[in-house]
Amino acid sequence: MNRILVTPRSLTASPHPAIERLRTSGFEVVYGSAGKTPDEEELLQLVPGVVGWLAGVEPVSERVIGAAGALRAISRNGTGVDNLPLATLAARGIAVKTAGGANAFGVAELAIGLIFAALRHLPFTDAGVKAGQWPRRLGREIRGRKVGVVGMGAVGRETARLASALGATVLAHDPLQPESAAGTTAVEWLELEALFAEAEIVTLHCPARADGRPMIGAEQFASFRKGAVLVNTARASLVDDDALLAALGSGRLDVYATDVFEQEPPRDLTLVKHDRVIAVSHVGGFTQESVERATVAAVANLLEALAP
């Protein structure tokens, strides 16, 4: 029987009813470890004989693809594909499908939530009260602030819409600058350097750079407005950690709020333990609604790709 591998943490922790479509279509479904991101060694054990793969954010090496001799298609339950060796997949003729926009609302709402948490120092205050203290850091309101949205795909557009509805002025950067990107949301298009210099809040919604270099390092932080907030629900590699810590230490950056890490869960806790860092465990698309949309789309994409 043809086998399909399912590895997203949201689906291995709690199998989704949509997965039954794979079974009723004649496939055997195998899962990675429940609720965990599989490492290379586990994937090497799982991929032999697999014709389809419903994949999450786990790093997939060329070695793993080499062991997947029967693989015909990978379907992501999200939009990012920078965890996949695309050149190797293309050379093998393995189809790559994504659930475009399925988790946009969930990730955008988290970005806005992190902005609120950063402006009002909510985790810091919560931790202090629970420790028997009474900490008070002067907060700021989002209304009237300049929010810079980097990347105007589905998530960036929804984040821009929500920020605008809350009374913020939206600055936007996207290399394509599509005329329809903002929909009905009024945005001011800026080059990246200008956006960093003007925005009081910067939120990242773009893919990692092809060469792996950070988008924001010491030079970019130097141009930020003093006391800026940076939110990253996109990719950890977009921000240089050493430069980030220096910017927090100097006050150039007031708060860094992130949902993404190079290693998940992170082993080095230097960054996440900083009292001006808000860290959450990659839950942007982990809502009932986003999981539903993404899973249904990923299953449909996989069945389409594997159709005779």
Secondary structure by P-SEA (a helix, b strand, c coil): cbbbbbbcccccccccccaaaaaaabbbbbbccccccccaaaaaaccccccccccccccccaaaaaacccccbbbbccccccccaaaaaaaacbbbbbbcccaaaaaaaaaaaaaaaaaaaaaaaaaaaaaccccccbbbbcccbbbbbccccaaaaaaaaaaaaabbbbbbccccccccccccbbbbbbcaaaaaacccbbbbcccccccccccccaaaaaacccbbbbbbccccccccaaaaaaaaaaccccbbbbcccccccccccccccccccccccccccccaaaaaaaaaaaaaaaaaaacc
